[in-house]
Amino acid sequence: MTISTTDYFVRNVKAILARQGLNVSELAKLSGISQGGLSDLLSNEKGRSPSLEYAERIATALGYPLVALISDMEYPPLKCDM
C-alpha cells in the first residue's frame, strides 16, 4: 500500500504536536490557520491535501522544515532553528 505525502504530513504533525505538548487550538494560533481548518486537515476525513501555503505555515509554526513533515520518518527530526 502506498502512503501519500498528505498521510506522512498528518502523521508527522500529530507526532510533533504530541512531542511538544501542543493541541490543535494552540497550533491554530501559532500558524494563523483556523482551528476548524486544522482539525479537518488533521482528521484527513475529506482526503484533501493542504495547500503549500498552509503546509509551510504549519511547518514554520512547529519549527520544522516542510520537507521533514512530508517525509517517511518513524519520528520527525528534532526541532531546528530557522
Backbone as a chain_set.jsonl record, in Angstrom:
{"seq": "MTISTTDYFVRNVKAILARQGLNVSELAKLSGISQGGLSDLLSNEKGRSPSLEYAERIATALGYPLVALISDMEYPPLKCDM", "coords": {"N": [[0.839, -1.176, 0.0], [0.608, 2.173, -0.872], [1.629, 5.099, 0.711], [0.453, 8.34, 0.988], [1.841, 11.654, 0.484], [0.391, 13.486, 1.934], [-0.62, 11.862, 3.969], [1.775, 11.239, 5.341], [2.437, 13.84, 6.155], [0.274, 14.536, 7.881], [0.526, 12.519, 9.841], [3.128, 13.08, 10.84], [2.835, 15.741, 11.764], [0.956, 15.359, 13.813], [2.514, 13.751, 15.513], [4.539, 15.545, 16.237], [3.034, 17.524, 17.518], [2.18, 16.062, 19.745], [4.674, 15.463, 20.903], [5.581, 18.021, 21.541], [3.662, 18.8, 23.282], [1.455, 20.244, 22.456], [-1.797, 21.406, 21.331], [-4.456, 21.344, 18.861], [-5.741, 23.804, 18.902], [-3.779, 25.524, 19.912], [-1.845, 25.262, 17.889], [-3.295, 26.388, 15.825], [-3.383, 29.084, 16.583], [-0.631, 29.681, 16.496], [-0.041, 29.268, 13.799], [-1.833, 30.771, 12.378], [-3.989, 29.705, 11.11], [-7.339, 28.616, 10.848], [-8.911, 26.924, 13.598], [-10.854, 25.022, 12.988], [-10.232, 24.451, 10.312], [-7.682, 23.317, 10.613], [-8.351, 21.097, 12.194], [-9.946, 19.655, 10.401], [-8.025, 19.102, 8.445], [-6.142, 17.556, 9.896], [-7.677, 15.403, 10.661], [-8.119, 14.274, 8.288], [-10.335, 13.326, 6.964], [-11.714, 14.204, 4.716], [-9.975, 13.759, 2.73], [-8.351, 15.63, 1.506], [-5.466, 17.419, 0.454], [-3.231, 19.66, 2.168], [-2.839, 23.095, 1.215], [0.15, 24.421, -0.288], [0.886, 26.77, 0.964], [-0.468, 26.589, 3.47], [0.719, 24.261, 4.484], [3.378, 25.099, 4.734], [3.042, 27.155, 6.611], [2.207, 25.713, 8.85], [4.452, 24.057, 9.257], [6.406, 26.009, 9.802], [5.311, 27.167, 12.121], [5.598, 25.048, 13.865], [8.3, 24.838, 13.905], [9.834, 23.35, 12.128], [11.43, 22.24, 9.086], [9.599, 22.109, 6.037], [10.051, 19.817, 4.467], [10.716, 17.87, 6.318], [8.288, 17.208, 7.368], [6.873, 15.979, 5.371], [8.074, 13.658, 4.817], [8.953, 10.166, 4.921], [9.285, 9.153, 7.892], [9.981, 7.548, 10.935], [9.938, 8.976, 13.315], [9.712, 12.442, 13.353], [12.52, 14.631, 12.8], [14.389, 16.348, 15.37], [13.373, 19.584, 16.511], [14.374, 22.433, 14.655], [16.405, 25.411, 14.384], [15.21, 28.151, 12.674]], "CA": [[0.0, 0.0, 0.0], [1.356, 3.405, -0.971], [1.193, 6.148, 1.627], [0.56, 9.638, 0.32], [2.557, 12.729, 1.158], [-0.538, 14.051, 2.915], [-0.643, 10.955, 5.122], [3.014, 11.481, 6.09], [2.326, 15.17, 6.75], [-0.664, 14.455, 9.009], [1.136, 11.671, 10.877], [4.253, 13.778, 11.448], [2.333, 16.897, 12.52], [0.373, 14.832, 15.052], [3.612, 13.302, 16.376], [5.211, 16.735, 16.756], [2.129, 18.126, 18.491], [2.25, 15.256, 20.966], [6.012, 15.627, 21.478], [5.71, 19.368, 22.084], [2.576, 19.039, 24.231], [0.548, 21.247, 21.882], [-3.045, 20.912, 20.774], [-4.836, 21.977, 17.599], [-6.057, 25.201, 19.175], [-2.507, 26.246, 20.024], [-1.25, 25.298, 16.55], [-4.081, 27.355, 15.047], [-2.903, 30.42, 16.944], [0.746, 29.838, 16.025], [0.047, 29.227, 12.332], [-2.785, 31.694, 11.763], [-4.977, 28.902, 10.372], [-8.475, 28.385, 11.735], [-8.916, 25.653, 14.31], [-11.675, 24.088, 12.218], [-9.459, 24.038, 9.137], [-6.635, 22.392, 11.062], [-8.997, 19.853, 12.628], [-10.313, 18.926, 9.181], [-6.797, 18.626, 7.816], [-5.519, 16.508, 10.698], [-8.524, 14.205, 10.672], [-7.935, 13.781, 6.922], [-11.552, 12.632, 6.559], [-12.141, 14.636, 3.391], [-8.972, 13.306, 1.782], [-7.729, 16.753, 0.808], [-4.115, 17.801, 0.848], [-3.137, 21.082, 2.496], [-2.156, 23.916, 0.21], [1.552, 24.632, 0.039], [0.933, 27.873, 1.937], [-0.859, 26.075, 4.79], [1.74, 23.309, 4.925], [4.538, 25.89, 5.164], [2.676, 27.864, 7.839], [2.21, 24.717, 9.925], [5.849, 23.68, 9.487], [7.069, 27.142, 10.444], [4.763, 27.292, 13.476], [6.14, 23.963, 14.677], [9.753, 24.959, 13.928], [10.421, 22.302, 11.301], [11.378, 22.464, 7.645], [8.472, 21.381, 5.441], [10.477, 18.503, 3.97], [10.692, 16.921, 7.434], [6.902, 16.812, 7.653], [6.298, 15.202, 4.273], [8.97, 12.527, 4.602], [8.653, 8.906, 5.586], [10.15, 9.012, 9.053], [9.277, 6.998, 12.098], [9.736, 10.151, 14.153], [10.33, 13.6, 12.71], [13.753, 15.058, 13.472], [14.203, 17.361, 16.405], [13.108, 20.952, 16.084], [15.565, 23.155, 14.218], [16.318, 26.869, 14.386], [15.004, 28.608, 11.301]], "C": [[0.888, 1.246, 0.0], [0.76, 4.445, -0.026], [1.441, 7.484, 0.955], [1.375, 10.622, 1.151], [1.678, 13.359, 2.227], [-0.604, 13.171, 4.163], [0.601, 11.123, 5.986], [2.924, 12.808, 6.84], [1.453, 15.116, 8.0], [-0.053, 13.654, 10.154], [2.254, 12.415, 11.6], [3.813, 14.995, 12.258], [1.733, 16.414, 13.847], [1.456, 14.384, 16.025], [4.328, 14.491, 17.012], [4.33, 17.424, 17.795], [2.201, 17.379, 19.825], [3.59, 15.457, 21.662], [6.159, 16.987, 22.159], [4.603, 19.712, 23.084], [1.624, 20.128, 23.765], [-0.75, 20.598, 21.441], [-3.383, 21.706, 19.512], [-5.138, 23.46, 17.788], [-4.78, 26.044, 19.244], [-1.808, 26.342, 18.665], [-1.988, 26.294, 15.663], [-3.598, 28.776, 15.323], [-1.503, 30.677, 16.398], [0.847, 29.968, 14.509], [-0.861, 30.239, 11.642], [-3.812, 30.991, 10.891], [-6.115, 28.603, 11.342], [-8.397, 27.003, 12.381], [-9.726, 24.606, 13.552], [-10.944, 23.56, 10.994], [-8.371, 23.05, 9.498], [-7.227, 21.054, 11.491], [-9.389, 19.003, 11.428], [-9.081, 18.317, 8.529], [-6.214, 17.449, 8.579], [-6.374, 15.264, 10.85], [-8.458, 13.513, 9.319], [-9.147, 13.007, 6.415], [-11.962, 12.975, 5.134], [-11.124, 14.279, 2.313], [-8.31, 14.413, 0.983], [-6.332, 17.012, 1.338], [-4.116, 19.275, 1.23], [-2.489, 21.838, 1.343], [-0.711, 24.069, 0.647], [1.69, 25.734, 1.09], [0.604, 27.365, 3.338], [0.201, 25.119, 5.335], [2.976, 24.053, 5.433], [4.249, 26.633, 6.47], [2.69, 26.919, 9.04], [3.639, 24.326, 10.268], [6.592, 24.786, 10.237], [6.599, 27.299, 11.891], [5.344, 26.233, 14.407], [7.663, 24.007, 14.765], [10.479, 23.89, 13.149], [10.449, 22.728, 9.841], [10.255, 21.601, 7.06], [8.871, 19.98, 5.004], [10.464, 17.448, 5.077], [9.284, 16.41, 7.703], [6.289, 15.958, 6.554], [7.135, 13.974, 3.942], [8.501, 11.314, 5.378], [9.653, 8.702, 6.716], [9.343, 8.419, 10.19], [8.958, 8.118, 13.069], [10.382, 11.318, 13.426], [11.585, 14.007, 13.476], [13.437, 16.107, 14.542], [14.021, 18.731, 15.787], [14.414, 21.645, 15.716], [15.33, 24.646, 14.319], [16.217, 27.334, 12.952], [15.145, 30.101, 11.215]], "O": [[1.821, 1.344, 0.798], [-0.454, 4.639, 0.023], [2.521, 7.726, 0.415], [1.568, 10.441, 2.353], [2.159, 13.724, 3.3], [-0.64, 13.68, 5.283], [0.51, 11.148, 7.213], [3.289, 12.893, 8.013], [1.852, 15.598, 9.059], [-0.113, 14.075, 11.31], [2.326, 12.388, 12.828], [4.363, 15.252, 13.33], [1.987, 17.013, 14.892], [1.337, 14.607, 17.23], [4.682, 14.447, 18.19], [4.822, 17.86, 18.836], [2.273, 17.991, 20.892], [3.637, 15.607, 22.883], [6.778, 17.098, 23.217], [4.61, 20.796, 23.667], [1.052, 20.852, 24.58], [-0.804, 19.391, 21.205], [-2.663, 22.636, 19.148], [-4.822, 24.276, 16.922], [-4.723, 27.144, 18.695], [-1.243, 27.383, 18.329], [-1.37, 26.969, 14.84], [-3.428, 29.571, 14.4], [-1.22, 31.764, 15.894], [1.706, 30.683, 13.993], [-0.682, 30.533, 10.46], [-4.432, 31.615, 10.03], [-5.878, 28.365, 12.526], [-7.888, 26.049, 11.793], [-9.332, 23.442, 13.48], [-11.023, 22.374, 10.674], [-8.152, 22.065, 8.792], [-6.67, 19.999, 11.187], [-9.195, 17.787, 11.427], [-9.094, 17.158, 8.112], [-5.831, 16.448, 7.973], [-5.855, 14.185, 11.138], [-8.71, 12.313, 9.213], [-9.02, 12.141, 5.549], [-12.499, 12.127, 4.422], [-11.378, 14.473, 1.125], [-7.768, 14.168, -0.095], [-6.06, 16.842, 2.527], [-4.9, 20.057, 0.692], [-1.69, 21.281, 0.591], [-0.386, 23.87, 1.817], [2.516, 25.635, 1.998], [1.317, 27.676, 4.292], [0.537, 25.17, 6.518], [3.554, 23.673, 6.451], [5.119, 26.728, 7.336], [3.138, 27.294, 10.124], [4.001, 24.27, 11.443], [7.319, 24.518, 11.194], [7.411, 27.538, 12.784], [5.557, 26.487, 15.593], [8.26, 23.312, 15.586], [11.619, 23.554, 13.47], [9.59, 23.492, 9.402], [9.999, 20.496, 7.538], [8.087, 19.044, 5.161], [10.228, 16.27, 4.81], [9.11, 15.302, 8.209], [5.286, 15.282, 6.785], [6.93, 13.33, 2.913], [7.758, 11.42, 6.354], [10.733, 8.147, 6.513], [8.171, 8.746, 10.379], [7.844, 8.204, 13.587], [11.501, 11.188, 12.93], [11.692, 13.749, 14.675], [12.342, 16.666, 14.584], [14.47, 18.99, 14.671], [15.433, 21.466, 16.383], [14.186, 25.098, 14.338], [17.034, 26.962, 12.11], [15.005, 30.673, 10.134]]}, "num_chains": 1, "name": "protein.A"}
